[in-house]
Amino acid sequence: MSESRIHNAALRGKIMSADEAAALINPGDNVGMSGFTGSGHPKEVPQALARRIAAANLANPERGENFKVGIWTGASTAPELDGVLFKVNGGSMRLPYQSDPECRNRINAGDTWYTDAHLSHSAQNAAWGHYGKLDAALIEIVAILEDGRLVPSTSVGNNVTWLALAERVILEVNAGLNARLEGMHDIYSIALPPHRKPIPITRADERIGEPYLRVDPKKVVAVVETDCPDRDTKFSDPDENSRRIAGHILDFLQYEVKKGRIPANLLPLQSGVGNVANAVMAGLNDGPYENLTAYTEVLQDGMLDMIRSGKLVYASATAVSFSKDALLDFNANLDTYRQRIILRPQEISNHPEIARRLGVISMNGMLEADIYGNVNSTHVLGSKMMNGIGGSGDFARNAYLSIFMTPSLAKNGALSCIVPMVSHVDHTEHDVQVLVTEHGLADLRGLAPRQRARRVIEKCADPRFRPALADYLARAEKNANGLQTPHLLGEAYDWHLRALRGESM
């Protein structure tokens, strides 16, 4: 362990082991944990808690697995948190977003309740008590200053709210993260209605708060020193489909610039996570654009490359999530990046007010879309949860441009990602302006439903499914009980039913 980063005398007196800290979390507690998209999550206390849960349930087999806790985070975490706790079936409730296989399996098996929430709403919902009482907060930080202020980690997420609401607070002070993160954050709290005031952000690079988290020291029951770097995120090189999707989006943005609908340096960019999103960023980095900005939730490799090249002059987010090489570069050049990156609470990074004011260009992934433009980004074949809605809804409804993208096929071509009717609706046709697959881009702005359907089929559907979709639409126009949004309700889900039987759609 390197030299202690706990500089406050009173909190130094509360240093203990991860196992001792985990003993302060009780069965049935709701625990607010730091972490957002695999960064800034506590690393050691969750593992100690998982060991405690496993031992307690093994000691009382006749009572069943009765030691569980509610797990509230900013977004997805990592195997050291979600993975270990859900492997021992230790989660009674999970919110507001997850991506861990162990967690997903427990949710879909019915072992864990899951509240899938818009990320910008989760802090307010918790503050109003919609999720119940928050018993404990488990927050990773980089250091504790002499006056008790906390230097945030590689994500901010919902930490401000968890620290304020929790009855007991456990701090993991991680010496494995770069101390030069200090100064990158902008911590600002929003009052609850009816006392809320406008959030005074008019540019992506505008600071309105302070660089530190604060906590009532009387609530801190444990401080655990760790030395555990964040896991790096594995991104594969963009495949041909990703490059084609990126190309369609770049052509569209250039067209919008020529039409005078967006400025030459575009508008602040928001991008979801994953390889397609990184491919879009790579295309922007090679394109004609200069002086770009980002107002997003997660900063990934693609945007870091754009900062390094000078194309992206500033980025606002709530977390960073990098590959191994990008993380090495980030840490080696953190003094430079600290001048170009700002990390905020997710209630600010994802706030609809700011997305609307700045005129964000929102680009997010999806599982499927239907011919009328409704998007499913969460459920596989209607019932099984994949990850959650995340921040896509925060931006989609409020962005200047709302773009959803996916390859046109899944499961080695057995499934079409363009279907007659989505099996679950996360984003209605009213919030979806543009759909993109490797085959093309459908600009749906200003179109009536049947016009949208024809464009989606023509531009986005894979050619092998295009005739069946066109046939469905033609027959719906003849036989539906109305022509505004014609559907054949008796067969709208036949495609999904075939997939459930293991057949091609």
Stockholm file with secondary structure:
# STOCKHOLM 1.0

chainA/1-505         MSESRIHNAALRGKIMSADEAAALINPGDNVGMSGFTGSGHPKEVPQALARRIAAANLANPERGENFKVGIWTGASTAPELDGVLFKVNGGSMRLPYQSDPECRNRINAGDTWYTDAHLSHSAQNAAWGHYGKLDAALIEIVAILEDGRLVPSTSVGNNVTWLALAERVILEVNAGLNARLEGMHDIYSIALPPHRKPIPITRADERIGEPYLRVDPKKVVAVVETDCPDRDTKFSDPDENSRRIAGHILDFLQYEVKKGRIPANLLPLQSGVGNVANAVMAGLNDGPYENLTAYTEVLQDGMLDMIRSGKLVYASATAVSFSKDALLDFNANLDTYRQRIILRPQEISNHPEIARRLGVISMNGMLEADIYGNVNSTHVLGSKMMNGIGGSGDFARNAYLSIFMTPSLAKNGALSCIVPMVSHVDHTEHDVQVLVTEHGLADLRGLAPRQRARRVIEKCADPRFRPALADYLARAEKNANGLQTPHLLGEAYDWHLRALRGESM
#=GR chainA/1-505 SS CCSCCBCCHHHHTTBCCHHHHHTTSCTTCEEEECCBTTBSCCCSHHHHHHHHHHHHHHHCGGGCSCCCEEEECSSCCCIIIIIHHHHTTCEEEEESCCCCHHHHHHHHHTSSEECCCCHHHHHHHHHTTTTCCCCEEEEEEEEECTTSCEEECSBCTTHHHHHHHCSEEEEEEETTSCGGGTTSBCBCCCCCTTSCCCCCCCSTTCCCSBSCBCCCGGGEEEEEEECCCCCCCCCCCCCHHHHHHHHHHHHHHHHHHHTTSSCTTCSCEEECSSHHHHHHHHHHHHSSCCSEEEECSEECHHHHHHHHHTSEEEEEESEECCCHHHHHHHHHTHHHHTTTEEECCHHHHTCHHHHHHHTCEEEEECSEEETTSCEECSEETTTEECSCCTTHHHHHTTCSEEEEECCSEETTTTEESEESSCSSCSBCGGGCCEEEETTEEEECTTCCHHHHHHHHHHHTSCTTTHHHHHHHHHHHHHHSSCSSSCCCTTTTTHHHHHHHTTCCC
#=GC SS_cons         CCSCCBCCHHHHTTBCCHHHHHTTSCTTCEEEECCBTTBSCCCSHHHHHHHHHHHHHHHCGGGCSCCCEEEECSSCCCIIIIIHHHHTTCEEEEESCCCCHHHHHHHHHTSSEECCCCHHHHHHHHHTTTTCCCCEEEEEEEEECTTSCEEECSBCTTHHHHHHHCSEEEEEEETTSCGGGTTSBCBCCCCCTTSCCCCCCCSTTCCCSBSCBCCCGGGEEEEEEECCCCCCCCCCCCCHHHHHHHHHHHHHHHHHHHTTSSCTTCSCEEECSSHHHHHHHHHHHHSSCCSEEEECSEECHHHHHHHHHTSEEEEEESEECCCHHHHHHHHHTHHHHTTTEEECCHHHHTCHHHHHHHTCEEEEECSEEETTSCEECSEETTTEECSCCTTHHHHHTTCSEEEEECCSEETTTTEESEESSCSSCSBCGGGCCEEEETTEEEECTTCCHHHHHHHHHHHTSCTTTHHHHHHHHHHHHHHSSCSSSCCCTTTTTHHHHHHHTTCCC
//
